[in-house]
Amino acid sequence: MFRRLRDTVTEVQGHRRLTRGITEAVASGDQEARDAFTSGTGTLAAALTRRGRDRRGAEIYDYGTRVAAAGGGPERVHRLARD
C-alpha cells in the first residue's frame, strides 16, 4: 500500500511540474502551446483519471507536432517538464 501511495504522489508531482511548464509556455507567448493546450486539463485530472491522462497526452502530442512544424527542436517540448 505504501508503494502505491508513493507512486501516486510521484505521479501528481510530475504532472504539477508539467502543468507549471504549460502555464509558463502559454504566458510567455508560445503560440504552439496556446493552440495545443486548450482543454485546461488540471494536475489532478491528468494524474488521477484516465480521461485526464489521455487528454493531457493528446495535447502534448499535438504540441510536439506543432513545434516540429514550426521548425522548433525537441528542447522546446522537453522544457515543459523541467524543474
C-alpha positions, 0 to 999 in steps of 0.5 A: 500500500505504501508503494502505491501511495508513493507512486501516486504522489510521484505521479501528481508531482510530475504532472504539477511540474508539467502543468507549471511548464504549460502555464509558463509556455502559454504566458510567455507567448508560445503560440504552439502551446496556446493552440495545443493546450486548450482543454485546461486539463488540471494536475489532478485530472491528468494524474488521477483519471484516465480521461485526464491522462489521455487528454493531457497526452493528446495535447502534448502530442499535438504540441510536439507536432506543432513545434516540429512544424514550426521548425522548433527542436525537441528542447522546446517540448522537453522544457515543459517538464523541467524543474 
